[in-house]
């Protein structure tokens, strides 16, 4: 157990991984009952949490150099080329057509008919990393996070009101990803202790999370045509709920056994995110039951990534 490590952030990444699989397997278009719709919206925090965790670490580095950002971007681009190619070959085999645009644009455009659509996250992460670097430099020059958060908050509220996100591919919703990344960085800087009487009380935070989550979920379920979870990322109620969850789970302590388990599992999460669409494609051929699909895809994805992580050289394509 590393005493300097925040196992709460690691735990957040794990539950975000579980949630993103839920989003992809049980969406509003295929949900069979109210429980599945409820868990679909409940899982909406997944992607914002990943960006918050990224900002938590990047924006709180002692000395963030652009060379470090470039190094991370190069690694991401190599992985994108490899996995775009793997999914492109899979599509050639299944669709019997060579779609060059699917290989070149598959992870930029989020259409499920083109390439590795779920890898859009890594393109958005690249854009966010670049922006984070300059925000870090501005902060060092005295331009505090609060100003940027305020501007992005207003932009997100306006974007939600005019449904801007529905006309933009997720890759290009940088105003959303940057908001969550900066919030993560800010929370890492102030380090809220939820157990301190002088700070935010754990009970109050949990109450805020439960109330805002209830409002967000029930609002969506009440709509004549429910919105996709991704169209709620800039909904202010959703934002409060997600931030509350992040503070709660990143601030509480974990015992030695739990911390060691978290450390082992978290190293597999990004690999699971990358391969789960391929695993789901196979699982769908054997069962129509959505809950079985979810459980089997989750377990098989973790097992495959665990095995690959033990193989020399191969482990590099499932680690980030």
Phi and psi in degrees as a GROMACS rama.xvg file:
@    title "Ramachandran Plot"
@    xaxis  label "Phi"
@    yaxis  label "Psi"
@TYPE xy
-92.2514  113.138  UNK-2
-65.3336  -23.2913  UNK-3
-88.3894  -0.760714  UNK-4
-92.6946  141.45  UNK-5
-92.6481  97.1864  UNK-6
-72.6135  -16.3179  UNK-7
-65.2681  -40.6482  UNK-8
-64.5585  -41.4192  UNK-9
-61.4128  -42.4309  UNK-10
-64.0431  -38.1943  UNK-11
-60.8357  -40.4292  UNK-12
-63.8369  -37.6844  UNK-13
-65.5764  -49.5092  UNK-14
-69.8765  -27.6221  UNK-15
-67.0394  -37.3194  UNK-16
-63.6612  -45.627  UNK-17
-61.5267  -39.0331  UNK-18
-70.8121  -38.8666  UNK-19
-68.0597  -32.8459  UNK-20
-65.1319  -38.0146  UNK-21
-62.3042  -42.2024  UNK-22
-61.0889  -40.0898  UNK-23
-78.5699  -27.5218  UNK-24
-95.2142  -38.552  UNK-25
-120.686  85.0736  UNK-26
-96.4342  175.428  UNK-27
-65.811  -19.6161  UNK-28
-79.6124  -20.1856  UNK-29
-124.701  -6.94486  UNK-30
-55.3286  136.577  UNK-31
-99.4429  -13.9223  UNK-32
-156.539  175.119  UNK-33
-65.8475  -33.7654  UNK-34
-61.9138  -43.211  UNK-35
-67.0646  -37.7913  UNK-36
-64.2974  -41.0284  UNK-37
-61.0588  -48.1617  UNK-38
-69.1477  -27.5913  UNK-39
-62.583  -51.2202  UNK-40
-69.6772  -34.367  UNK-41
-60.6448  -29.8207  UNK-42
-83.5664  0.855319  UNK-43
-61.8584  -19.3271  UNK-44
-70.8551  -11.7362  UNK-45
-52.5251  -59.2823  UNK-46
-66.9559  -47.3127  UNK-47
-55.1689  -36.8207  UNK-48
-62.9392  -39.8722  UNK-49
-61.271  -41.6946  UNK-50
-70.3876  -35.6164  UNK-51
-65.2277  -41.7843  UNK-52
-63.6322  -39.4176  UNK-53
-62.4882  -46.1757  UNK-54
-65.6227  -34.7991  UNK-55
-55.7012  -43.0099  UNK-56
-86.8436  -45.5278  UNK-57
-64.046  -47.5813  UNK-58
-78.5002  -4.02408  UNK-59
-116.58  16.3596  UNK-60
-69.8255  146.976  UNK-61
-63.0474  -42.6132  UNK-62
-143.474  92.2926  UNK-63
-83.8502  116.164  UNK-64
-105.719  150.995  UNK-65
-65.2053  -28.8241  UNK-66
-59.5424  -36.0617  UNK-67
-65.7772  -41.8159  UNK-68
-63.4075  -44.9802  UNK-69
-61.8122  -41.3529  UNK-70
-60.557  -43.6124  UNK-71
-66.2298  -40.212  UNK-72
-64.9864  -41.1293  UNK-73
-60.5697  -42.5133  UNK-74
-63.9313  -42.3612  UNK-75
-63.9092  -42.4226  UNK-76
-64.2218  -39.6136  UNK-77
-62.4731  -44.632  UNK-78
-65.3446  -36.0297  UNK-79
-64.4569  -42.7448  UNK-80
-62.1283  -45.9184  UNK-81
-62.8582  -51.1593  UNK-82
-76.2267  -30.4683  UNK-83
-61.1547  -40.8554  UNK-84
-66.747  -42.6658  UNK-85
-61.0137  -47.423  UNK-86
-69.945  -31.8462  UNK-87
-64.5812  -44.042  UNK-88
-62.6812  -40.3196  UNK-89
-59.4131  -41.2235  UNK-90
-68.4263  -33.8304  UNK-91
-63.1888  -42.998  UNK-92
-66.6155  -42.1334  UNK-93
-82.2639  -32.6851  UNK-94
-103.5  -7.84496  UNK-95
56.8675  37.5671  UNK-96
-148.842  145.122  UNK-97
-96.2481  103.761  UNK-98
-104.438  95.0727  UNK-99
-61.5409  -39.8194  UNK-100
-62.9604  -31.1897  UNK-101
-64.3014  -33.9433  UNK-102
-75.983  -42.3812  UNK-103
-75.8474  -36.8334  UNK-104
-116.044  2.32671  UNK-105
-51.5875  -40.5702  UNK-106
-97.1703  -0.777452  UNK-107
-90.778  -47.1547  UNK-108
-85.4622  135.8  UNK-109
-98.1726  24.1615  UNK-110
-73.1286  134.606  UNK-111
-69.6921  -10.1612  UNK-112
-91.9201  -2.18023  UNK-113
-125.313  108.542  UNK-114
53.677  -149.563  UNK-115
-89.3621  74.1632  UNK-116
-58.1323  -32.5071  UNK-117
-73.0587  -11.1837  UNK-118
-81.6814  5.7619  UNK-119
-54.2921  -30.2717  UNK-120
-54.1344  -38.481  UNK-121
-73.4116  -32.0202  UNK-122
-66.4897  -43.6135  UNK-123
-63.1334  -36.2627  UNK-124
-65.3398  -37.7832  UNK-125
-60.5899  -49.1147  UNK-126
-59.9917  -41.6569  UNK-127
-67.6909  -39.1272  UNK-128
-60.263  -41.9707  UNK-129
-64.1379  -45.964  UNK-130
-63.7308  -40.1204  UNK-131
-58.2769  -38.8139  UNK-132
-60.0105  -46.6326  UNK-133
-73.2775  -31.0078  UNK-134
-66.0859  -39.4567  UNK-135
-59.9004  -43.924  UNK-136
-67.5207  -40.0744  UNK-137
-62.4366  -39.6032  UNK-138
-62.3458  -40.6948  UNK-139
-65.4886  -25.8904  UNK-140
-87.6345  -2.24121  UNK-141
108.059  -5.55347  UNK-142
-86.1675  99.1211  UNK-143
-71.6262  157.565  UNK-144
-56.3691  -33.2543  UNK-145
-55.5548  -39.3375  UNK-146
-64.1834  -45.479  UNK-147
-66.8854  -41.8612  UNK-148
-61.3971  -41.8554  UNK-149
-60.5125  -47.5489  UNK-150
-62.8626  -43.7443  UNK-151
-68.8514  -33.5113  UNK-152
-62.0839  -46.2691  UNK-153
-62.3986  -44.1415  UNK-154
-61.4037  -40.9261  UNK-155
-67.0893  -40.0715  UNK-156
-63.7409  -43.5058  UNK-157
-64.816  -43.552  UNK-158
-61.0275  -39.9523  UNK-159
-66.6356  -40.3156  UNK-160
-64.4862  -35.8309  UNK-161
-99.6604  7.95738  UNK-162
56.5931  40.3699  UNK-163
-61.5391  -37.0272  UNK-164
-62.6896  -28.166  UNK-165
-72.2424  -14.2077  UNK-166
-106.788  1.80844  UNK-167
-119.079  137.858  UNK-168
-61.7815  147.766  UNK-169
-56.9665  -30.0622  UNK-170
-56.0619  -38.9865  UNK-171
-95.4376  8.59313  UNK-172
-88.0395  53.9256  UNK-173
-62.8902  -30.1583  UNK-174
-61.4939  -29.3369  UNK-175
-78.3413  -50.8073  UNK-176
-63.7004  -37.647  UNK-177
-68.7778  -36.5024  UNK-178
-57.9161  -50.2498  UNK-179
-68.0522  -36.2703  UNK-180
-63.8429  -44.4577  UNK-181
-66.6474  -39.7796  UNK-182
-59.9682  -43.1185  UNK-183
-59.6212  -42.8518  UNK-184
-64.1814  -41.6385  UNK-185
-64.2095  -43.2659  UNK-186
-65.8412  -33.2848  UNK-187
-68.8213  -28.5914  UNK-188
-76.4131  -41.5673  UNK-189
-87.5868  -20.0108  UNK-190
47.9424  73.1135  UNK-191
-67.9872  131.94  UNK-192
-102.749  104.38  UNK-193
-69.1732  -12.9298  UNK-194
-94.8864  -3.55842  UNK-195
-86.5557  133.853  UNK-196
-67.8489  -26.3329  UNK-197
-82.179  -6.90629  UNK-198
-119.628  -164.126  UNK-199
-66.4273  126.72  UNK-200
-77.2902  139.048  UNK-201
-58.4395  -41.65  UNK-202
-61.9093  -43.4703  UNK-203
-64.081  -40.9778  UNK-204
-64.7281  -41.6992  UNK-205
-64.3275  -37.7188  UNK-206
-65.6266  -43.0152  UNK-207
-60.0705  -45.5276  UNK-208
-61.0105  -48.1535  UNK-209
-63.0276  -45.137  UNK-210
-66.1056  -47.8083  UNK-211
-67.9671  -36.4785  UNK-212
-66.1314  -39.9968  UNK-213
-62.6101  -45.6504  UNK-214
-63.506  -47.2276  UNK-215
-59.4202  -47.5173  UNK-216
-67.5959  -47.7747  UNK-217
-68.1244  -33.0477  UNK-218
-61.08  -45.8232  UNK-219
-66.8408  -38.8868  UNK-220
-69.5596  -22.3492  UNK-221
-84.3846  -12.9081  UNK-222
-69.6894  144.507  UNK-223
-56.3882  -38.6865  UNK-224
-128.215  98.171  UNK-225
-53.703  140.198  UNK-226
-81.6113  149.172  UNK-227
-61.0742  150.098  UNK-228
-57.0139  -35.8676  UNK-229
-65.1485  -19.1477  UNK-230
-88.5974  8.54248  UNK-231
-109.627  -2.52666  UNK-232
-60.886  -27.0862  UNK-233
-104.197  17.125  UNK-234
-84.7243  122.539  UNK-235
-61.5367  -33.0185  UNK-236
-64.2294  -42.9141  UNK-237
-63.0267  -40.8836  UNK-238
-58.9919  -46.4001  UNK-239
-61.9273  -43.0134  UNK-240
-60.5615  -46.8822  UNK-241
-66.7662  -42.4762  UNK-242
-63.5408  -40.4323  UNK-243
-61.2633  -44.5973  UNK-244
-61.007  -42.7916  UNK-245
-61.3266  -45.57  UNK-246
-62.9139  -45.0745  UNK-247
-60.0063  -53.5801  UNK-248
-78.3224  -22.0669  UNK-249
-87.1191  -10.1405  UNK-250
-105.876  -20.1335  UNK-251
-83.506  158.13  UNK-252
-88.9603  159.088  UNK-253
-131.17  138.02  UNK-254
-73.0394  173.221  UNK-255
-58.7186  -46.1956  UNK-256
-63.6936  -48.4244  UNK-257
-63.4735  -42.3949  UNK-258
-61.6697  -43.3787  UNK-259
-64.6695  -38.7785  UNK-260
-65.9024  -43.2214  UNK-261
-59.9526  -43.4314  UNK-262
-62.0099  -36.9633  UNK-263
-71.9379  -40.8949  UNK-264
-75.2232  -39.7872  UNK-265
-62.0086  -29.0199  UNK-266
-67.0137  -14.8536  UNK-267
-98.3001  -12.129  UNK-268
-63.1106  -44.5993  UNK-269
-68.301  -34.7092  UNK-270
-63.3869  -41.0813  UNK-271
-62.4376  -42.4293  UNK-272
-58.8595  -41.8844  UNK-273
-67.8492  -43.764  UNK-274
-93.4536  -11.9719  UNK-275
-63.9114  -27.9362  UNK-276
-66.655  -38.9942  UNK-277
-66.7394  -40.7268  UNK-278
-65.0004  -42.5255  UNK-279
-60.5679  -39.9166  UNK-280
-56.4601  -39.2023  UNK-281
-75.2385  -42.7286  UNK-282
-63.006  -35.7011  UNK-283
-59.8789  -24.0484  UNK-284
-76.8223  -14.0347  UNK-285
-110.699  -19.341  UNK-286
-150.785  145.357  UNK-287
-99.409  -9.64691  UNK-288
-73.5442  119.286  UNK-289
-65.2545  -38.0264  UNK-290
-68.0646  -39.6543  UNK-291
-65.8849  -41.3222  UNK-292
-56.9823  -43.9388  UNK-293
-63.8357  -49.8655  UNK-294
-64.0491  -47.0574  UNK-295
-65.9448  -44.9185  UNK-296
-60.282  -42.0295  UNK-297
-62.919  -51.4495  UNK-298
-65.6489  -47.0685  UNK-299
-64.6184  -40.1037  UNK-300
-62.0734  -44.8864  UNK-301
-64.2709  -40.0433  UNK-302
-64.6503  -44.1311  UNK-303
-62.8195  -46.2575  UNK-304
-65.3261  -37.9749  UNK-305
-61.0792  -44.5774  UNK-306
-65.1807  -46.5799  UNK-307
-62.5755  -33.0122  UNK-308
-67.7926  -16.894  UNK-309
-91.9237  -7.522  UNK-310
-96.7536  128.673  UNK-311
-61.5295  139.515  UNK-312
72.3856  -50.0036  UNK-313
-61.3625  -33.0457  UNK-314
-61.7339  -19.232  UNK-315
-70.4351  -21.3491  UNK-316
-89.8822  -1.18876  UNK-317
-123.652  12.4401  UNK-318
-122.476  144.573  UNK-319
